[in-house]
Amino acid sequence: MTAQVLVHPSGREFTVIGTDTLLEAGLRAGLGMNYGCSSGNCGLCKARVLSGEVRKVRHQDYVFSEAEKSQGYVLLCSCTAVTDVVLEAGVASRPEEIQFQEIPARVKEVKPLTDKVMLVHLQTPRSARLRFLAGQSVALSVGDQAGGEAADVYALASCPCDDRNLQFHVRKIEGNRFSERVFDGLRMGETVTVYGPVGDFVLQPDSRRPILLLACNSGFAPIKSLVEHAMSLDVAESLHLYWLATVQGGHYMANWCRAWADALDNFHYHELIADSLQDPNPEQVLAEVMRDHADLGRFDVYVSGPGTFVAKARAALLARGVDPTRLATAIV
C-alpha cells in the first residue's frame, strides 16, 4: 500500500510505503521534517492533518490538548497514511531552522578508505537522532560530554534522510586530536559525542537549477552528502561533479560516483589528478568545467576542499560570472 503526502506550506510531496510512519517516509524523501525524540514523547513532530486519513502505528506518550485533537493534530513519528494526505507541518530548509544538538553516539565502524583517510560510521540512539541539512558539519569528541577529549569539526558525508547513521571521512592530520585517535585505534562501541550541526554549505531552498560540484581530496565528504540529498529530493535539473585529487588513489569513492552516473541520467562525474601535487590549482578543474559548460551563471555551485583551493576557486568562479548568492564553499 502506498499513499501520497502533500505538505503545506512548503508544497513538498513524498510517498508513504506500507506502515512506514509519516516521519520516516518524509525523512527518506529528503525533507527536513521537524522532530525531536522520534519515539512519541516530545511532541516536536506534531502536525495537522488537513485532509485524508492517518492511522497510529507506534506507541506515543505525548498527550494532545482537546483543542489540538479537534483541529486534527497527530505525531508524524507515530502515524502512517491510510489514504493520500495533506499535512500542515514545518519543514526546515535553512541552517537557522535547525537547533543545536549534543548527542552521544556509538562507533559502528572504522575502516580505511586510503592509507590517509578513514571512514568513521557513528550511530545515534533511536530516541536522539541528529537533525541536520546535507553539507553541514559537526564537532566530534571521543567520550561523553563530561570526560571527552576536546572536539574537532568534521563535515558529514551522509544524507540527512538517514539521520541515525552518520558518516565522516577523517584525514590523517598530526596534531588533530580526533584524527589521531581514529588512526591510533578508535574502537567499535566507543562513545563519540556529536555537537551541531553548523555551517551553511547547504542546498539552495526550492532551487531547480543545475548543480555544479567541485571537490578536492576529502572535500568530497560534504559533496557526497549534498549529492545524496539532492537525489532524494529529485529537484535538481542535473548534477555535475568534478573531483580533483592530489595523490594516486585520492578518488577513494570513485566506484560510488560511477555507480551514480550509471544509474542516473542527470548525474555526471569527472575525475582529475592535480598537475601540482603540492599546490592543487582550481584553474585545472575550471578548464575542464568550461569545456563542458560555457555559461556558469546558470548553476548553483558548491566548492569543497583545502583552504587555498577553495579561496582560489571562489575568486575564479566569480570572475567567470557565477552569482555570489548561488556559490557555497566549505574548507575541509
C-alpha positions as CSV (number, residue, x, y, z in Angstrom):
1,M,0.0,0.0,0.0
2,T,1.3,3.4,-0.9
3,A,-0.1,6.9,-0.2
4,Q,1.0,10.4,-1.4
5,V,1.5,13.2,1.2
6,L,1.5,16.9,0.4
7,V,3.0,19.2,3.0
8,H,1.8,22.8,3.5
9,P,3.0,25.5,3.4
10,S,6.2,24.2,1.7
11,G,4.4,22.4,-1.1
12,R,6.8,19.4,-0.8
13,E,5.5,15.9,-1.5
14,F,6.5,12.4,-0.5
15,T,5.3,8.8,-0.7
16,V,4.5,6.6,2.3
17,I,5.0,2.8,1.7
18,G,3.3,0.2,3.8
19,T,3.2,1.1,7.5
20,D,6.2,3.4,7.5
21,T,5.5,6.4,9.7
22,L,4.9,9.8,8.1
23,L,8.2,11.0,9.7
24,E,10.2,8.0,8.3
25,A,8.8,8.5,4.8
26,G,9.4,12.2,4.8
27,L,13.0,12.0,6.0
28,R,13.7,9.3,3.4
29,A,12.4,11.6,0.7
30,G,14.9,14.3,1.9
31,L,12.5,16.6,3.7
32,G,13.8,18.4,6.8
33,M,10.8,17.5,8.9
34,N,10.6,19.0,12.4
35,Y,11.1,16.3,15.1
36,G,12.9,15.5,18.3
37,C,12.8,12.1,20.0
38,S,11.1,10.3,17.1
39,S,9.6,8.0,19.7
40,G,6.3,9.6,20.6
41,N,7.4,11.5,23.7
42,C,8.4,15.1,22.9
43,G,5.7,16.3,20.5
44,L,8.1,18.3,18.3
45,C,6.9,16.4,15.2
46,K,3.3,17.5,15.8
47,A,1.5,18.2,12.5
48,R,-2.1,18.9,11.4
49,V,-4.0,16.7,9.0
50,L,-5.9,18.9,6.6
51,S,-7.3,16.1,4.5
52,G,-7.1,12.4,4.2
53,E,-6.8,9.6,6.8
54,V,-4.0,8.5,9.0
55,R,-3.6,5.7,11.5
56,K,-1.5,5.3,14.6
57,V,1.1,2.5,14.2
58,R,3.5,3.4,17.0
59,H,3.0,4.0,20.7
60,Q,3.1,7.6,21.9
61,D,3.2,9.1,25.4
62,Y,2.7,12.7,24.3
63,V,-0.8,13.9,25.2
64,F,-2.6,16.3,22.9
65,S,-4.9,19.0,24.3
66,E,-8.6,18.8,23.4
67,A,-8.2,21.8,21.1
68,E,-5.3,20.1,19.2
69,K,-7.4,16.9,18.9
70,S,-10.3,18.8,17.4
71,Q,-8.1,20.5,14.9
72,G,-6.6,17.2,13.6
73,Y,-3.1,17.2,15.1
74,V,-1.1,14.0,15.0
75,L,2.5,12.9,15.7
76,L,4.4,12.2,12.5
77,C,6.6,9.6,14.3
78,S,3.5,7.6,15.4
79,C,1.2,7.6,12.4
80,T,1.1,6.3,8.9
81,A,-1.1,7.4,5.9
82,V,-4.1,5.2,5.1
83,T,-5.1,7.4,2.1
84,D,-3.5,10.3,0.3
85,V,-3.0,13.0,2.9
86,V,-2.4,16.8,3.1
87,L,-0.5,17.9,6.1
88,E,0.3,21.3,7.7
89,A,3.9,20.8,9.0
90,G,7.1,22.6,9.4
91,V,10.0,21.6,7.0
92,A,13.4,23.0,7.6
93,S,15.4,24.2,4.6
94,R,17.8,26.7,6.1
95,P,20.6,26.2,8.8
96,E,18.9,28.7,11.2
97,E,15.9,26.4,11.3
98,I,17.8,23.5,12.8
99,Q,18.5,23.7,16.6
100,F,22.0,22.9,18.0
101,Q,22.2,19.4,19.5
102,E,24.5,17.4,21.7
103,I,24.2,13.6,21.1
104,P,26.3,10.7,22.4
105,A,26.7,8.3,19.5
106,R,28.4,4.9,19.3
107,V,31.1,3.9,16.9
108,K,29.6,1.3,14.5
109,E,32.5,1.0,12.0
110,V,36.0,2.4,11.3
111,K,37.6,1.3,8.1
112,P,40.4,2.7,5.8
113,L,39.4,4.4,2.5
114,T,43.0,5.1,1.8
115,D,46.2,4.9,3.9
116,K,45.4,8.6,4.9
117,V,41.6,8.7,5.0
118,M,39.4,6.7,7.3
119,L,35.6,6.2,7.1
120,V,34.1,6.6,10.6
121,H,30.5,5.5,10.9
122,L,28.6,6.6,14.1
123,Q,25.1,5.6,15.1
124,T,23.0,7.7,17.3
125,P,20.4,6.4,19.8
126,R,16.9,5.8,18.3
127,S,15.5,8.4,20.6
128,A,18.1,11.1,19.9
129,R,18.8,11.3,16.1
130,L,20.8,14.2,14.6
131,R,18.8,16.8,12.7
132,F,20.9,18.4,10.0
133,L,21.0,19.6,6.5
134,A,23.1,18.0,3.8
135,G,26.6,19.5,3.6
136,Q,26.7,20.7,7.3
137,S,29.4,19.8,9.8
138,V,29.5,18.8,13.5
139,A,32.2,18.7,16.2
140,L,33.2,15.2,17.3
141,S,34.7,14.4,20.7
142,V,35.7,10.9,21.9
143,G,33.9,10.1,25.2
144,D,30.8,11.6,26.8
145,Q,30.3,15.3,27.4
146,A,31.8,15.2,30.9
147,G,35.0,13.4,30.2
148,G,35.5,13.6,26.5
149,E,38.5,14.9,24.6
150,A,38.4,18.3,23.0
151,A,36.2,18.4,19.9
152,D,37.3,18.8,16.3
153,V,34.9,19.8,13.4
154,Y,34.1,17.4,10.5
155,A,31.8,17.5,7.6
156,L,29.0,15.0,7.5
157,A,29.4,12.6,4.5
158,S,26.0,11.1,4.8
159,C,22.4,12.1,3.9
160,P,20.0,13.5,6.4
161,C,17.5,11.0,5.1
162,D,19.3,8.5,7.4
163,D,19.6,10.7,10.5
164,R,20.7,7.8,12.8
165,N,23.8,6.7,10.8
166,L,26.4,9.4,10.4
167,Q,29.4,9.0,8.3
168,F,32.7,11.0,8.2
169,H,35.9,10.9,6.1
170,V,38.7,11.5,8.5
171,R,42.1,12.5,7.1
172,K,45.3,11.7,9.0
173,I,46.4,15.0,10.4
174,E,49.1,15.3,13.0
175,G,48.0,17.5,15.9
176,N,44.3,16.9,15.2
177,R,43.1,15.1,18.3
178,F,40.2,13.3,16.8
179,S,42.1,12.3,13.7
180,E,45.0,10.9,15.9
181,R,42.5,8.9,18.0
182,V,40.9,7.5,14.8
183,F,44.2,6.3,13.3
184,D,45.5,5.1,16.7
185,G,42.6,2.7,17.1
186,L,39.2,4.1,17.7
187,R,37.1,1.0,18.6
188,M,33.6,-0.2,17.8
189,G,31.2,0.6,20.6
190,E,33.1,3.6,21.9
191,T,31.2,6.8,22.6
192,V,31.7,9.8,20.4
193,T,29.7,12.9,21.3
194,V,28.3,14.9,18.4
195,Y,27.8,18.6,18.7
196,G,26.0,20.6,16.0
197,P,25.1,21.0,13.2
198,V,27.0,24.1,12.0
199,G,27.6,25.6,8.6
200,D,25.7,27.0,5.6
201,F,27.1,24.7,2.9
202,V,23.6,23.5,2.1
203,L,21.3,23.2,-0.9
204,Q,19.6,26.3,-2.1
205,P,15.9,26.1,-0.9
206,D,13.5,25.2,-3.7
207,S,16.1,25.7,-6.4
208,R,15.7,23.6,-9.6
209,R,18.8,25.0,-11.2
210,P,21.6,22.6,-12.4
211,I,24.2,21.9,-9.7
212,L,28.0,22.2,-10.2
213,L,30.1,20.5,-7.6
214,L,33.9,21.0,-7.3
215,A,35.7,18.8,-4.8
216,C,39.4,18.5,-3.9
217,N,40.7,15.5,-1.9
218,S,38.5,14.7,1.1
219,G,36.4,17.8,0.3
220,F,34.3,15.1,-1.3
221,A,32.7,14.3,2.1
222,P,30.2,17.2,2.2
223,I,29.7,17.0,-1.5
224,K,28.6,13.3,-1.1
225,S,26.1,14.4,1.4
226,L,24.7,17.1,-0.9
227,V,24.5,14.7,-3.9
228,E,22.6,12.1,-1.9
229,H,20.2,14.7,-0.6
230,A,19.6,16.2,-4.0
231,M,18.9,12.8,-5.3
232,S,16.4,12.1,-2.6
233,L,14.6,15.4,-3.2
234,D,14.8,14.9,-7.0
235,V,14.6,18.6,-7.7
236,A,17.9,19.5,-9.5
237,E,17.9,19.7,-13.2
238,S,21.3,18.0,-13.3
239,L,24.3,17.4,-11.1
240,H,27.9,17.7,-12.4
241,L,30.7,16.6,-10.1
242,Y,34.4,17.4,-10.8
243,W,36.7,15.7,-8.2
244,L,40.4,16.7,-8.1
245,A,42.9,14.5,-6.2
246,T,46.5,15.4,-5.3
247,V,47.5,11.8,-4.7
248,Q,47.1,8.5,-6.6
249,G,44.1,6.7,-5.1
250,G,42.7,10.1,-3.9
251,H,39.4,9.4,-5.5
252,Y,38.7,6.9,-2.7
253,M,35.0,6.6,-3.6
254,A,35.2,6.7,-7.4
255,N,33.2,3.5,-7.7
256,W,30.4,5.1,-5.8
257,C,30.4,8.1,-8.2
258,R,30.5,5.9,-11.2
259,A,27.5,4.0,-9.9
260,W,25.6,7.2,-9.5
261,A,26.5,8.1,-13.1
262,D,25.4,4.7,-14.4
263,A,22.1,4.7,-12.5
264,L,21.1,8.4,-13.1
265,D,20.7,10.2,-16.4
266,N,21.2,13.6,-14.8
267,F,24.4,12.9,-12.8
268,H,27.8,13.4,-14.4
269,Y,31.2,12.5,-12.9
270,H,34.6,13.8,-13.9
271,E,37.8,12.6,-12.3
272,L,41.0,14.7,-12.3
273,I,44.6,14.3,-11.0
274,A,46.3,17.6,-10.0
275,D,49.2,18.8,-12.1
276,S,50.9,20.0,-9.0
277,L,50.6,17.8,-6.0
278,Q,51.9,20.4,-3.6
279,D,49.5,23.2,-4.7
280,P,46.3,22.0,-6.3
281,N,45.2,24.6,-8.9
282,P,41.4,25.1,-9.3
283,E,42.2,26.5,-12.8
284,Q,42.9,23.0,-13.9
285,V,39.4,22.0,-12.8
286,L,37.8,25.1,-14.2
287,A,39.4,24.5,-17.6
288,E,37.7,21.1,-17.7
289,V,34.4,22.6,-16.5
290,M,34.5,25.4,-19.1
291,R,35.0,22.8,-21.9
292,D,31.7,21.3,-20.8
293,H,29.7,24.4,-19.8
294,A,30.3,27.8,-21.3
295,D,27.7,29.6,-19.1
296,L,28.4,29.0,-15.4
297,G,25.9,31.7,-14.4
298,R,23.0,29.2,-14.7
299,F,24.4,26.9,-12.0
300,D,24.2,26.6,-8.2
301,V,27.9,26.0,-7.4
302,Y,29.5,24.2,-4.4
303,V,33.2,24.1,-3.8
304,S,34.8,22.0,-1.0
305,G,38.5,21.2,-0.2
306,P,41.6,22.7,1.3
307,G,41.5,26.4,2.2
308,T,43.8,27.7,-0.6
309,F,42.0,25.6,-3.2
310,V,38.6,26.9,-2.1
311,A,39.7,30.6,-2.0
312,K,41.2,30.5,-5.4
313,A,38.3,28.6,-6.9
314,R,35.8,31.1,-5.4
315,A,37.6,34.1,-7.0
316,A,37.9,32.3,-10.3
317,L,34.2,31.3,-10.4
318,L,33.0,34.8,-9.6
319,A,35.2,36.2,-12.4
320,R,33.5,33.7,-14.7
321,G,30.0,35.0,-13.9
322,V,28.8,32.8,-11.1
323,D,26.2,34.6,-8.9
324,P,27.8,35.0,-5.4
325,T,24.4,34.2,-3.9
326,R,24.5,30.8,-5.6
327,L,28.1,30.0,-4.7
328,A,28.7,28.0,-1.5
329,T,32.2,26.9,-0.1
330,A,33.4,24.6,2.6
331,I,37.0,24.2,3.8
332,V,37.6,20.5,4.6
